[in-house]
Amino acid sequence: MAVRPEEQLPPAEDLGVQVVPMRRRHLRSVLQIEAQVYPRPWTLGLFLSELNLHAARSYFVARAEGRVVGYGGLMFSLEDAHITTLAVDPRWQRRKLGQRLMVVLAREAVRRGAKNLTLEVRVSNGPAQGLYRRFGLAPAGIRKGYYVESGEDAIVMWAHGIDDEAYSDRLRRLWADIPGPTLVEHPR
């Protein structure tokens, strides 16, 4: 999608990004991004259901220039944190917003007591796989036909030991690599 000249976005180093807990008021924007990036987008009802599961879920949005530009979420099960979704508005990609969200999600997982981080990613999504590898996630298996709309397989990726100092160091390095200021608000 080409950006019209009047919609030129600031360089990544000039972005002032806020990452805040997802609220109902963000869902209109979240659904717009969802429809752009996923062939089978989540519904409003599904997002509302996820937001109501406070004890077992955490969702965040990234905001820049007064708008929601990305989001991500976690599901918790015992010592595991599962990244349920991660998306960035196509117009805002390549500005390390996915990396910002991943650091926040990983830190939230550790804060909530997780020792492992996991997710599924399309076999065809090389850029996302590259991002996840930087976070220590490694392929551990394949889910055949996981994506119902296309029959595409998913790679299951895991990072173990996210609660140790070496992983904290990894997150600090990844955070330091992000240009521009980022304000993060955690759930209360």
MDAnalysis code that builds the backbone (N, CA, C; Angstrom):
import MDAnalysis as mda
import numpy as np

u = mda.Universe.empty(564, n_residues=188, atom_resindex=np.repeat(np.arange(188), 3), trajectory=True)
u.add_TopologyAttr("name", ["N", "CA", "C"] * 188)
u.add_TopologyAttr("resid", np.arange(1, 189))
u.add_TopologyAttr("resname", ["MET", "ALA", "VAL", "ARG", "PRO", "GLU", "GLU", "GLN", "LEU", "PRO", "PRO", "ALA", "GLU", "ASP", "LEU", "GLY", "VAL", "GLN", "VAL", "VAL", "PRO", "MET", "ARG", "ARG", "ARG", "HIS", "LEU", "ARG", "SER", "VAL", "LEU", "GLN", "ILE", "GLU", "ALA", "GLN", "VAL", "TYR", "PRO", "ARG", "PRO", "TRP", "THR", "LEU", "GLY", "LEU", "PHE", "LEU", "SER", "GLU", "LEU", "ASN", "LEU", "HIS", "ALA", "ALA", "ARG", "SER", "TYR", "PHE", "VAL", "ALA", "ARG", "ALA", "GLU", "GLY", "ARG", "VAL", "VAL", "GLY", "TYR", "GLY", "GLY", "LEU", "MET", "PHE", "SER", "LEU", "GLU", "ASP", "ALA", "HIS", "ILE", "THR", "THR", "LEU", "ALA", "VAL", "ASP", "PRO", "ARG", "TRP", "GLN", "ARG", "ARG", "LYS", "LEU", "GLY", "GLN", "ARG", "LEU", "MET", "VAL", "VAL", "LEU", "ALA", "ARG", "GLU", "ALA", "VAL", "ARG", "ARG", "GLY", "ALA", "LYS", "ASN", "LEU", "THR", "LEU", "GLU", "VAL", "ARG", "VAL", "SER", "ASN", "GLY", "PRO", "ALA", "GLN", "GLY", "LEU", "TYR", "ARG", "ARG", "PHE", "GLY", "LEU", "ALA", "PRO", "ALA", "GLY", "ILE", "ARG", "LYS", "GLY", "TYR", "TYR", "VAL", "GLU", "SER", "GLY", "GLU", "ASP", "ALA", "ILE", "VAL", "MET", "TRP", "ALA", "HIS", "GLY", "ILE", "ASP", "ASP", "GLU", "ALA", "TYR", "SER", "ASP", "ARG", "LEU", "ARG", "ARG", "LEU", "TRP", "ALA", "ASP", "ILE", "PRO", "GLY", "PRO", "THR", "LEU", "VAL", "GLU", "HIS", "PRO", "ARG"])
u.atoms.positions = np.array([
    [0.845, -1.176, 0.000],
    [0.000, 0.000, 0.000],
    [0.888, 1.236, 0.000],
    [0.780, 2.052, -1.016],
    [1.585, 3.272, -1.118],
    [1.010, 4.355, -0.213],
    [1.894, 5.129, 0.361],
    [1.487, 6.235, 1.227],
    [1.472, 7.502, 0.389],
    [0.341, 8.202, 0.414],
    [0.254, 9.468, -0.319],
    [1.160, 10.499, 0.352],
    [1.693, 11.471, -0.416],
    [2.619, 12.453, 0.154],
    [2.066, 13.154, 1.389],
    [0.763, 13.462, 1.412],
    [0.213, 14.158, 2.580],
    [0.139, 13.259, 3.805],
    [0.381, 11.945, 3.604],
    [0.356, 11.002, 4.712],
    [1.757, 10.523, 5.093],
    [2.783, 11.259, 4.656],
    [4.146, 10.842, 4.975],
    [4.298, 10.713, 6.486],
    [4.882, 9.616, 6.881],
    [5.058, 9.337, 8.301],
    [6.423, 9.819, 8.755],
    [6.537, 10.161, 10.031],
    [7.837, 10.611, 10.535],
    [8.841, 9.458, 10.519],
    [10.134, 9.782, 10.452],
    [11.147, 8.729, 10.539],
    [11.033, 8.010, 11.887],
    [11.495, 6.774, 11.930],
    [11.379, 5.955, 13.141],
    [11.976, 6.651, 14.360],
    [13.087, 7.365, 14.167],
    [13.725, 8.008, 15.321],
    [12.923, 9.189, 15.861],
    [11.971, 9.694, 15.083],
    [11.142, 10.815, 15.530],
    [9.797, 10.364, 16.105],
    [9.558, 9.069, 16.091],
    [8.288, 8.582, 16.633],
    [8.285, 8.683, 18.150],
    [7.220, 9.210, 18.696],
    [6.977, 9.139, 20.122],
    [5.883, 8.101, 20.302],
    [6.240, 6.927, 20.742],
    [5.299, 5.814, 20.819],
    [4.891, 5.577, 22.260],
    [3.618, 5.313, 22.450],
    [3.091, 4.879, 23.741],
    [2.603, 3.453, 23.577],
    [2.973, 2.583, 24.496],
    [2.440, 1.229, 24.528],
    [1.633, 1.134, 25.816],
    [0.333, 0.908, 25.658],
    [-0.589, 0.919, 26.793],
    [-1.476, -0.322, 26.749],
    [-2.022, -0.709, 27.899],
    [-2.954, -1.834, 27.894],
    [-4.124, -1.568, 26.947],
    [-4.514, -2.589, 26.196],
    [-5.643, -2.469, 25.273],
    [-6.928, -2.305, 26.076],
    [-7.757, -1.366, 25.619],
    [-9.065, -1.109, 26.226],
    [-10.131, -1.185, 25.129],
    [-11.366, -1.255, 25.549],
    [-12.479, -1.320, 24.592],
    [-12.416, -0.165, 23.593],
    [-12.022, 1.015, 24.046],
    [-11.994, 2.196, 23.176],
    [-10.995, 2.051, 22.025],
    [-10.050, 1.124, 22.145],
    [-9.063, 0.904, 21.086],
    [-9.551, -0.059, 20.009],
    [-10.640, -0.768, 20.278],
    [-11.006, -1.895, 19.422],
    [-11.390, -1.512, 17.994],
    [-11.969, -0.367, 17.786],
    [-12.296, 0.040, 16.407],
    [-11.021, 0.095, 15.568],
    [-9.993, 0.724, 16.099],
    [-8.718, 0.816, 15.380],
    [-8.046, -0.546, 15.257],
    [-8.094, -1.319, 16.317],
    [-7.511, -2.664, 16.293],
    [-8.171, -3.497, 15.199],
    [-9.505, -3.437, 15.109],
    [-10.217, -4.217, 14.087],
    [-9.880, -3.749, 12.675],
    [-9.630, -2.463, 12.495],
    [-9.236, -1.967, 11.178],
    [-7.881, -2.543, 10.767],
    [-6.929, -2.569, 11.704],
    [-5.621, -3.158, 11.412],
    [-5.781, -4.656, 11.169],
    [-6.535, -5.299, 12.026],
    [-6.776, -6.737, 11.923],
    [-7.275, -7.106, 10.525],
    [-8.208, -6.326, 10.003],
    [-8.781, -6.600, 8.676],
    [-7.756, -6.404, 7.558],
    [-6.766, -5.550, 7.786],
    [-5.741, -5.308, 6.767],
    [-4.660, -6.377, 6.735],
    [-4.372, -6.977, 7.893],
    [-3.200, -7.854, 7.953],
    [-3.520, -9.344, 8.017],
    [-4.742, -9.697, 8.339],
    [-5.083, -11.116, 8.462],
    [-6.210, -11.501, 7.517],
    [-6.051, -12.623, 6.807],
    [-7.121, -13.068, 5.910],
    [-8.378, -13.512, 6.654],
    [-8.218, -13.923, 7.889],
    [-9.358, -14.326, 8.722],
    [-9.273, -13.545, 10.041],
    [-9.700, -12.285, 10.032],
    [-9.522, -11.424, 11.206],
    [-10.373, -11.864, 12.391],
    [-9.850, -11.557, 13.579],
    [-10.627, -11.774, 14.790],
    [-11.830, -10.828, 14.765],
    [-12.874, -11.225, 15.462],
    [-14.093, -10.420, 15.544],
    [-14.065, -9.531, 16.775],
    [-14.965, -8.570, 16.787],
    [-15.120, -7.723, 17.967],
    [-15.439, -8.586, 19.182],
    [-16.332, -9.550, 19.017],
    [-16.701, -10.429, 20.121],
    [-15.520, -11.194, 20.690],
    [-14.635, -11.651, 19.822],
    [-13.460, -12.382, 20.291],
    [-12.535, -11.467, 21.081],
    [-12.283, -10.271, 20.566],
    [-11.439, -9.331, 21.314],
    [-12.074, -8.980, 22.663],
    [-13.378, -8.731, 22.686],
    [-14.042, -8.415, 23.955],
    [-13.910, -9.563, 24.941],
    [-14.084, -10.776, 24.454],
    [-13.935, -11.952, 25.305],
    [-12.518, -12.037, 25.873],
    [-11.515, -11.826, 25.026],
    [-10.123, -11.873, 25.472],
    [-9.840, -10.795, 26.523],
    [-10.357, -9.587, 26.308],
    [-10.111, -8.497, 27.256],
    [-10.760, -8.762, 28.616],
    [-11.786, -9.580, 28.649],
    [-12.461, -9.897, 29.913],
    [-11.759, -10.986, 30.713],
    [-10.747, -11.613, 30.151],
    [-10.028, -12.696, 30.832],
    [-8.745, -12.159, 31.471],
    [-8.890, -11.205, 32.379],
    [-7.753, -10.487, 32.969],
    [-6.704, -11.408, 33.589],
    [-7.131, -12.457, 34.270],
    [-6.187, -13.325, 34.975],
    [-5.323, -14.138, 34.019],
    [-5.815, -14.397, 32.820],
    [-5.089, -15.276, 31.900],
    [-4.674, -14.600, 30.603],
    [-4.905, -13.298, 30.453],
    [-4.574, -12.594, 29.209],
    [-3.988, -11.210, 29.512],
    [-3.179, -10.722, 28.580],
    [-2.683, -9.338, 28.593],
    [-2.609, -8.866, 27.151],
    [-3.230, -7.731, 26.865],
    [-3.210, -7.155, 25.518],
    [-2.738, -5.708, 25.599],
    [-1.952, -5.305, 24.612],
    [-1.396, -3.956, 24.555],
    [-1.613, -3.376, 23.161],
    [-1.679, -2.041, 23.091],
    [-1.685, -1.345, 21.818],
    [-0.503, -0.385, 21.789],
    [0.021, -0.164, 20.595],
    [1.042, 0.861, 20.365],
    [0.334, 2.039, 19.712],
    [0.572, 3.229, 20.253],
    [-0.030, 4.447, 19.719],
    [1.082, 5.389, 19.273],
    [0.881, 6.005, 18.113],
    [1.802, 7.023, 17.600],
    [0.960, 8.075, 16.904],
    [1.332, 9.315, 17.109],
    [0.610, 10.439, 16.507],
    [-0.895, 10.346, 16.777],
    [-1.253, 9.932, 17.975],
    [-2.655, 9.923, 18.386],
    [-3.487, 8.777, 17.850],
    [-2.862, 7.782, 17.216],
    [-3.646, 6.678, 16.663],
    [-3.035, 5.342, 17.051],
    [-3.868, 4.322, 17.069],
    [-3.391, 2.963, 17.305],
    [-2.704, 2.490, 16.024],
    [-1.457, 2.049, 16.159],
    [-0.684, 1.619, 14.992],
    [-0.248, 0.158, 15.091],
    [-0.525, -0.472, 16.207],
    [-0.177, -1.880, 16.373],
    [-0.721, -2.412, 17.680],
    [-0.675, -3.720, 17.832],
    [-1.177, -4.356, 19.051],
    [-0.619, -5.762, 19.167],
    [-0.688, -6.290, 20.373],
    [-0.256, -7.659, 20.611],
    [-0.868, -8.171, 21.888],
    [-0.904, -9.502, 22.014],
    [-1.515, -10.086, 23.191],
    [-0.866, -11.380, 23.622],
    [-1.099, -11.696, 24.885],
    [-0.563, -12.889, 25.527],
    [-1.668, -13.669, 26.208],
    [-1.503, -14.988, 26.218],
    [-2.335, -15.892, 26.996],
    [-1.387, -16.653, 27.932],
    [-1.774, -16.778, 29.194],
    [-0.923, -17.431, 30.186],
    [-1.490, -18.785, 30.567],
    [-0.602, -19.775, 30.654],
    [-0.967, -21.109, 31.100],
    [0.215, -21.681, 31.876],
    [0.061, -21.769, 33.186],
    [1.125, -22.240, 34.073],
    [2.396, -21.432, 33.840],
    [3.483, -22.066, 33.393],
    [4.752, -21.360, 33.197],
    [4.938, -20.839, 31.780],
    [3.908, -20.973, 30.957],
    [4.019, -20.584, 29.555],
    [3.203, -19.334, 29.245],
    [3.785, -18.476, 28.408],
    [3.073, -17.325, 27.851],
    [3.007, -17.542, 26.351],
    [1.800, -17.488, 25.818],
    [1.575, -17.730, 24.393],
    [1.189, -16.409, 23.735],
    [1.948, -15.983, 22.744],
    [1.598, -14.776, 22.001],
    [0.441, -15.145, 21.086],
    [-0.710, -14.568, 21.364],
    [-1.929, -14.902, 20.631],
    [-2.066, -14.101, 19.348],
    [-1.552, -12.882, 19.353],
    [-1.660, -12.013, 18.187],
    [-0.607, -10.919, 18.276],
    [-0.159, -10.485, 17.105],
    [0.767, -9.356, 16.998],
    [0.571, -8.778, 15.606],
    [0.282, -7.494, 15.532],
    [0.051, -6.876, 14.220],
    [0.423, -5.399, 14.271],
    [0.901, -4.909, 13.132],
    [1.231, -3.491, 12.960],
    [0.542, -3.022, 11.687],
    [-0.084, -1.852, 11.764],
    [-0.709, -1.238, 10.590],
    [0.312, -1.233, 9.449],
    [-0.047, -1.733, 8.270],
    [0.911, -1.796, 7.159],
    [1.602, -0.467, 6.855],
    [0.905, 0.659, 7.045],
    [1.518, 1.973, 6.781],
    [2.613, 2.295, 7.785],
    [2.604, 1.643, 8.938],
    [3.545, 1.937, 10.012],
    [4.612, 0.859, 10.180],
    [4.617, -0.126, 9.311],
    [5.613, -1.191, 9.427],
    [7.002, -0.667, 9.090],
    [7.990, -1.413, 9.500],
    [9.409, -1.093, 9.320],
    [9.848, 0.123, 10.139],
    [9.212, 0.304, 11.273],
    [9.588, 1.360, 12.221],
    [9.822, 0.770, 13.607],
    [10.058, -0.542, 13.637],
    [10.352, -1.295, 14.866],
    [9.204, -1.290, 15.865],
    [7.983, -1.082, 15.373],
    [6.828, -1.158, 16.263],
    [6.578, -2.591, 16.716],
    [6.767, -3.552, 15.825],
    [6.635, -4.955, 16.216],
    [7.654, -5.327, 17.276],
    [8.865, -4.817, 17.118],
    [9.912, -5.086, 18.112],
    [9.560, -4.451, 19.452],
    [9.035, -3.228, 19.434],
    [8.614, -2.582, 20.684],
    [7.562, -3.428, 21.381],
    [6.559, -3.843, 20.608],
    [5.483, -4.648, 21.193],
    [6.007, -5.981, 21.721],
    [6.912, -6.605, 20.989],
    [7.470, -7.880, 21.443],
    [8.231, -7.727, 22.760],
    [9.009, -6.648, 22.905],
    [9.719, -6.435, 24.175],
    [8.708, -6.276, 25.304],
    [7.671, -5.478, 25.068],
    [6.654, -5.276, 26.108],
    [5.967, -6.598, 26.447],
    [5.617, -7.380, 25.435],
    [4.957, -8.664, 25.690],
    [5.877, -9.612, 26.460],
    [7.135, -9.686, 26.065],
    [8.075, -10.576, 26.751],
    [8.277, -10.136, 28.207],
    [8.410, -8.846, 28.427],
    [8.573, -8.355, 29.808],
    [7.310, -8.609, 30.634],
    [6.156, -8.455, 30.012],
    [4.898, -8.744, 30.713],
    [4.817, -10.225, 31.059],
    [5.257, -11.076, 30.150],
    [5.259, -12.518, 30.419],
    [6.114, -12.827, 31.638],
    [7.307, -12.250, 31.699],
    [8.194, -12.461, 32.843],
    [7.567, -11.888, 34.105],
    [7.015, -10.695, 34.004],
    [6.385, -10.045, 35.163],
    [5.272, -10.909, 35.744],
    [4.577, -11.639, 34.865],
    [3.464, -12.482, 35.308],
    [3.894, -13.910, 35.643],
    [5.216, -14.162, 35.675],
    [5.719, -15.444, 36.147],
    [5.985, -16.502, 35.098],
    [5.926, -16.151, 33.815],
    [6.190, -17.136, 32.765],
    [7.683, -17.447, 32.683],
    [7.984, -18.664, 32.327],
    [9.357, -19.101, 32.107],
    [9.619, -19.390, 30.628],
    [8.540, -19.523, 29.857],
    [8.639, -19.871, 28.440],
    [7.700, -18.983, 27.636],
    [8.098, -18.737, 26.398],
    [7.307, -17.925, 25.483],
    [7.105, -18.737, 24.205],
    [5.884, -18.737, 23.674],
    [5.601, -19.516, 22.476],
    [4.639, -18.768, 21.566],
    [4.588, -19.204, 20.315],
    [3.650, -18.659, 19.338],
    [3.630, -19.555, 18.115],
    [2.664, -19.303, 17.245],
    [2.619, -19.914, 15.927],
    [2.771, -18.807, 14.895],
    [3.447, -19.155, 13.790],
    [3.656, -18.183, 12.718],
    [3.543, -18.915, 11.390],
    [2.989, -18.237, 10.405],
    [2.851, -18.840, 9.072],
    [4.215, -19.248, 8.526],
    [4.258, -20.403, 7.896],
    [5.474, -20.882, 7.256],
    [5.976, -19.854, 6.244],
    [5.059, -19.153, 5.575],
    [5.428, -18.182, 4.538],
    [5.843, -16.817, 5.081],
    [5.725, -16.578, 6.379],
    [5.984, -15.250, 6.933],
    [7.418, -15.139, 7.452],
    [8.351, -15.057, 6.517],
    [9.769, -14.943, 6.859],
    [10.119, -13.735, 7.713],
    [9.587, -12.527, 7.402],
    [9.920, -11.369, 8.243],
    [9.514, -11.557, 9.702],
    [8.332, -12.101, 9.957],
    [7.901, -12.328, 11.343],
    [8.803, -13.370, 12.013],
    [9.153, -14.416, 11.289],
    [10.033, -15.435, 11.857],
    [11.374, -14.823, 12.253],
    [11.889, -13.908, 11.426],
    [13.144, -13.230, 11.741],
    [13.023, -12.414, 13.022],
    [11.924, -11.695, 13.162],
    [11.691, -10.924, 14.390],
    [11.674, -11.857, 15.591],
    [10.932, -12.931, 15.496],
    [10.795, -13.843, 16.631],
    [12.121, -14.507, 16.986],
    [12.939, -14.799, 16.003],
    [14.261, -15.393, 16.287],
    [15.123, -14.421, 17.097],
    [15.017, -13.125, 16.810],
    [15.782, -12.148, 17.598],
    [15.379, -12.194, 19.063],
    [14.185, -12.664, 19.347],
    [13.698, -12.783, 20.720],
    [13.953, -14.173, 21.302],
    [14.801, -14.940, 20.622],
    [15.182, -16.240, 21.139],
    [14.196, -17.353, 20.854],
    [13.162, -17.063, 20.084],
    [12.194, -18.102, 19.740],
    [12.773, -18.961, 18.626],
    [12.701, -20.261, 18.802],
    [13.244, -21.197, 17.822],
    [12.154, -22.164, 17.380],
    [12.185, -22.589, 16.121],
    [11.192, -23.552, 15.644],
    [11.246, -24.842, 16.466],
    [10.065, -25.336, 16.829],
    [9.985, -26.562, 17.623],
    [9.045, -27.580, 16.991],
    [8.338, -27.190, 15.950],
    [7.423, -28.120, 15.307],
    [6.563, -27.409, 14.283],
    [5.726, -28.197, 13.635],
    [4.815, -27.683, 12.603],
    [3.398, -28.099, 12.969],
    [2.455, -27.171, 12.814],
    [1.033, -27.495, 12.921],
    [0.488, -27.499, 11.492],
    [0.232, -28.702, 10.992],
    [-0.251, -28.868, 9.613],
    [-1.628, -28.225, 9.441],
    [-1.780, -27.429, 8.369],
    [-3.065, -26.828, 8.040],
    [-3.638, -25.930, 9.118],
    [-2.803, -25.357, 9.951],
    [-3.235, -24.557, 11.100],
    [-4.100, -23.365, 10.678],
    [-3.747, -22.723, 9.591],
    [-4.496, -21.561, 9.122],
    [-5.612, -22.047, 8.204],
    [-6.815, -22.111, 8.753],
    [-7.965, -22.739, 8.110],
    [-8.295, -22.108, 6.763],
    [-8.206, -20.781, 6.671],
    [-8.623, -20.093, 5.446],
    [-7.757, -20.457, 4.241],
    [-6.501, -20.848, 4.483],
    [-5.607, -21.162, 3.366],
    [-5.034, -22.576, 3.426],
    [-5.200, -23.228, 4.569],
    [-4.612, -24.552, 4.749],
    [-3.112, -24.509, 5.001],
    [-2.569, -23.286, 5.168],
    [-1.129, -23.135, 5.376],
    [-0.713, -23.689, 6.737],
    [0.488, -24.241, 6.778],
    [1.047, -24.750, 8.023],
    [1.566, -23.598, 8.878],
    [1.659, -23.861, 10.179],
    [2.254, -22.916, 11.117],
    [3.509, -23.529, 11.712],
    [4.510, -22.703, 11.892],
    [5.696, -23.104, 12.647],
    [5.416, -22.753, 14.103],
    [5.602, -23.698, 14.991],
    [5.490, -23.447, 16.428],
    [6.886, -23.066, 16.911],
    [6.989, -21.919, 17.566],
    [8.281, -21.430, 18.041],
    [8.234, -21.281, 19.558],
    [9.368, -21.558, 20.209],
    [9.479, -21.467, 21.663],
    [10.763, -20.756, 22.057],
    [10.681, -20.014, 23.144],
    [11.862, -19.503, 23.850],
    [11.719, -19.988, 25.284],
    [12.742, -20.662, 25.781],
    [12.729, -21.183, 27.153],
    [13.644, -20.330, 28.021],
    [13.380, -20.296, 29.305],
    [14.235, -19.561, 30.236],
    [14.124, -18.057, 30.107],
    [12.919, -17.562, 29.780],
    [12.770, -16.106, 29.621],
    [12.850, -15.363, 30.951],
    [12.853, -16.118, 32.050],
    [12.930, -15.503, 33.375],
    [14.364, -15.399, 33.886],
    [15.367, -15.760, 33.057],
    [16.750, -15.687, 33.532],
    [17.430, -14.394, 33.085],
    [18.593, -14.142, 33.660],
    [19.308, -12.882, 33.413],
    [19.764, -12.752, 31.961],
    [20.135, -13.854, 31.337],
    [20.569, -13.792, 29.938],
    [19.433, -13.294, 29.045],
    [18.201, -13.726, 29.324],
    [17.075, -13.264, 28.515],
    [16.776, -11.793, 28.808],
    [16.896, -11.394, 30.063],
    [16.725, -9.971, 30.404],
    [17.728, -9.111, 29.653],
    [18.968, -9.596, 29.547],
    [19.991, -8.873, 28.783],
    [19.597, -8.772, 27.317],
    [19.058, -9.867, 26.761],
    [18.603, -9.857, 25.366],
    [17.541, -8.786, 25.179],
    [16.576, -8.722, 26.099],
    [15.500, -7.726, 25.987],
    [16.043, -6.311, 26.108],
    [17.022, -6.097, 26.990],
    [17.634, -4.762, 27.117],
    [18.304, -4.354, 25.809],
    [19.018, -5.277, 25.169],
    [19.682, -4.965, 23.891],
    [18.656, -4.671, 22.799],
    [17.594, -5.468, 22.751],
    [16.559, -5.236, 21.741],
    [15.869, -3.889, 21.966],
    [15.632, -3.534, 23.221],
    [14.999, -2.251, 23.548],
    [15.917, -1.094, 23.174],
    [17.216, -1.241, 23.456],
    [18.184, -0.181, 23.150],
    [18.308, 0.038, 21.644],
    [17.973, -0.962, 20.847],
    [18.062, -0.889, 19.390],
    [16.884, -0.140, 18.757],
    [15.899, 0.227, 19.568],
    [14.700, 0.885, 19.045],
    [14.914, 2.402, 19.049],
    [14.777, 3.048, 17.885],
    [14.963, 4.502, 17.831],
    [13.763, 5.244, 18.424],
    [14.020, 6.414, 18.939],
    [12.941, 7.265, 19.432],
    [12.429, 6.829, 20.790],
    [11.717, 7.725, 21.459],
    [11.218, 7.417, 22.799],
    [9.982, 6.519, 22.754],
    [9.853, 5.689, 23.780],
    [8.680, 4.838, 23.943],
    [8.257, 4.891, 25.404],
    [7.028, 5.245, 25.635],
    [6.462, 5.249, 26.987],
    [5.612, 3.996, 27.127],
    [5.856, 3.208, 28.165],
    [5.105, 1.972, 28.386],
    [4.318, 2.080, 29.679],
    [3.042, 1.788, 29.570],
    [2.157, 1.741, 30.737],
    [1.727, 0.289, 30.925],
    [1.886, -0.228, 32.127],
    [1.494, -1.611, 32.412],
    [0.133, -1.631, 33.092],
    [-0.562, -2.757, 32.980],
    [-1.859, -2.869, 33.656],
    [-1.680, -2.753, 35.157],
    [-2.712, -2.298, 35.797],
    [-2.674, -2.175, 37.271],
    [-3.191, -3.437, 37.901],
])
